[in-house]
Amino acid sequence: MGENLISENLVSIEEAADLVSDGQTLALGGMTLYRRPIGFVKALLRRSPRPRNLTLLSFTGSMESDLLIGAGCVRQLRSAYFGLESFGLAPMFTQSVQSGGVKVIEETEASIVMGLRAAIAGVGFMPSRAWLGTDLPSLRPDVKTVTDPYNDDELLAFPAIPCDVAVIHGLAGDKHGNVLINNNLGIDMELVYVADTVLATVEALVDELRPTTEGVIIPYPGCDMLAHLPAGAAPTSCYPWYPVDGGTILKYIEACNSGCFAEFLDDFLQQ
């Protein structure tokens, strides 16, 4: 049965890119500059036409999301942080927000977590004390006040966050459809439960994954599809396979700041 599973679940990166439709919510896994599904984003941007009006969902947005914003694929974004870590600001995100080209749905770590918990639980919202006493609710009219029926405390109701497609990048996948990710999880495990369709791009295909202290295994059927994509997180890191490629990230920033995003992207998509 295991041999059939891998043949049924294994897709090409081009087939994987076709999973995304205009107007959908796309979640991109990983964390800051680590294990980001850049290879998938490149395949998405090679499509003709490219998807439009996407909502991007990520715990932290980075180069993978910045590329989609620069290419004009994104309508709105929900993320607790967007940047290139020690390399500074994410240039296309910064430009697009300042020009009004992308709508930012204000989020914090707590609001994203509560929204995902609500979606996982199959309910419309998750109550929390987060944001109480702050001005954040004024930026999010969809976050409403509710009363705890047991003690009459005031709480905030964070609406469930839906997700059509989630893409994570893993170290390896096996013939059963299991996927290994490293211990820098971000919200990848939650995305597996929330998204209607989950794709994992993986550095390697192996016969069978074994439990390890160096990572976490997402068991089948957590990921609906696997795509074999070596170096699929580059130029971000995929420990222990390869480190962050700082040179490429610096070239990206320089190109964007010089008004040469399109030229960089054309060259990047050919690599």
Secondary structure as the mmCIF struct_conf table of DSSP 4:
data_model
#
loop_
_struct_conf.conf_type_id
_struct_conf.id
_struct_conf.beg_label_comp_id
_struct_conf.beg_label_asym_id
_struct_conf.beg_label_seq_id
_struct_conf.end_label_comp_id
_struct_conf.end_label_asym_id
_struct_conf.end_label_seq_id
HELX_RH_AL_P HELX_RH_AL_P1 GLY A 2 ASN A 9
STRN STRN1 LEU A 10 LEU A 10
HELX_RH_AL_P HELX_RH_AL_P2 ILE A 13 ALA A 17
TURN_TY1_P TURN_TY1_P1 ASP A 18 LEU A 19
TURN_TY1_P TURN_TY1_P2 ASP A 22 GLY A 23
STRN STRN2 THR A 25 LEU A 28
BEND BEND1 GLY A 30 GLY A 30
STRN STRN3 MET A 31 MET A 31
TURN_TY1_P TURN_TY1_P3 THR A 32 LEU A 33
STRN STRN4 TYR A 34 TYR A 34
BEND BEND2 ARG A 35 ARG A 35
HELX_RH_AL_P HELX_RH_AL_P3 ILE A 38 ARG A 46
BEND BEND3 ARG A 47 PRO A 49
HELX_LH_PP_P HELX_LH_PP_P1 ARG A 50 PRO A 51
BEND BEND4 ASN A 53 ASN A 53
STRN STRN5 LEU A 54 LEU A 57
BEND BEND5 PHE A 59 THR A 60
STRN STRN6 GLY A 61 GLY A 61
HELX_RH_AL_P HELX_RH_AL_P4 MET A 63 GLY A 70
TURN_TY1_P TURN_TY1_P4 ALA A 71 GLY A 72
STRN STRN7 VAL A 74 SER A 79
BEND BEND6 ALA A 80 ALA A 80
STRN STRN8 PHE A 82 PHE A 82
BEND BEND7 GLY A 83 GLY A 83
HELX_RH_3T_P HELX_RH_3T_P1 GLU A 85 PHE A 87
HELX_RH_AL_P HELX_RH_AL_P5 PRO A 91 SER A 99
TURN_TY1_P TURN_TY1_P5 GLY A 100 GLY A 100
BEND BEND8 GLY A 101 VAL A 102
STRN STRN9 LYS A 103 GLU A 106
HELX_RH_AL_P HELX_RH_AL_P6 GLU A 109 ALA A 121
TURN_TY1_P TURN_TY1_P6 GLY A 122 GLY A 122
BEND BEND9 VAL A 123 GLY A 124
STRN STRN10 PHE A 125 SER A 128
BEND BEND10 ARG A 129 ARG A 129
TURN_TY1_P TURN_TY1_P7 ALA A 130 GLY A 133
BEND BEND11 THR A 134 ASP A 135
HELX_RH_AL_P HELX_RH_AL_P7 LEU A 136 LEU A 139
TURN_TY1_P TURN_TY1_P8 PRO A 141 ASP A 142
BEND BEND12 VAL A 143 VAL A 143
STRN STRN11 LYS A 144 THR A 147
TURN_TY1_P TURN_TY1_P9 PRO A 149 ASN A 151
STRN STRN12 GLU A 154 PRO A 159
HELX_LH_PP_P HELX_LH_PP_P2 ALA A 160 ALA A 160
BEND BEND13 ASP A 164 ASP A 164
STRN STRN13 VAL A 165 ASP A 174
TURN_TY1_P TURN_TY1_P10 LYS A 175 HIS A 176
BEND BEND14 GLY A 177 GLY A 177
STRN STRN14 VAL A 179 ASN A 182
BEND BEND15 ASN A 183 ASN A 183
TURN_TY1_P TURN_TY1_P11 GLY A 186 ILE A 187
HELX_RH_AL_P HELX_RH_AL_P8 ASP A 188 VAL A 194
BEND BEND16 ASP A 196 ASP A 196
STRN STRN15 THR A 197 VAL A 206
BEND BEND17 ASP A 207 ASP A 207
TURN_TY1_P TURN_TY1_P12 THR A 213 GLU A 214
STRN STRN16 GLY A 215 ILE A 218
TURN_TY1_P TURN_TY1_P13 TYR A 220 PRO A 221
BEND BEND18 GLY A 222 GLY A 222
BEND BEND19 ASP A 224 ASP A 224
STRN STRN17 MET A 225 HIS A 228
TURN_TY1_P TURN_TY1_P14 PRO A 230 PRO A 235
BEND BEND20 THR A 236 THR A 236
STRN STRN18 SER A 237 CYS A 238
TURN_TY1_P TURN_TY1_P15 TYR A 239 TRP A 241
STRN STRN19 TYR A 242 TYR A 242
HELX_RH_AL_P HELX_RH_AL_P9 GLY A 246 ASN A 257
TURN_TY1_P TURN_TY1_P16 SER A 258 GLY A 259
HELX_RH_AL_P HELX_RH_AL_P10 PHE A 261 LEU A 269
TURN_TY1_P TURN_TY1_P17 GLN A 270 GLN A 270
#
